Amino acid sequence: MPTRQRLTREEKKAQTRERLIEAAARVFAEKGFATTSLDEVADAAGLTKGAVYSNFENKEDLVRAVLEVQQDRLHSISGATGGGTLEEQADTAARMFGDAVARGRDAFVLYIEFLAYVLRNPALYADLLARHRGARQDVARMIEEHAGVDGAAPWSDVEEKAMIFEIIGNGIALEKLVDPDAVADDLFARLLPILVDAFDAGRL
């Protein structure tokens, strides 16, 4: 019987961090960020409070880590759309986004709660804004890679277009949070070709 390879210290630390993030996501979703203590997160992960502080500076740092996991899932969409025309890739990305929104309800609720907290705490705002703009630049880079193919003229001001995608996506996600039965899972996918046509024609 082969012996199991022992984990390195870095691998153990990474596993502990992952357990804490998963536990925090569950507890924050159930009780809310503001009223959840780090002791409760540690208990949910089956770890000590010391393990929390060895991986995260404070509760705000842990919340950022939880949100980054969801953000990474959304950003992975851009690399998973495969080939095809821009419209086909946009349709695939939109459908994947809809699925992610449907599955990521807890993370979106946490984001709203954390956003309200940050807006009341200016010391945290600069970091949130930098991360937010960085995420938008990732979308803009994806647009630059895919726009202008199939004979269409390259799009100008891609950062503004990335912001338009972001505004519409966030609006759909928020409305689905409030009234999930009224918002079709494929709504973003149906809106996206209209946006692409408007961008191609220079109307937006």
Helices and strands as residue ranges (DSSP letters): H 9-31, H 38-45, H 49-55, H 59-75, G 76-79, H 86-103, H 105-119, H 122-146, H 158-178, G 180-182, H 187-200
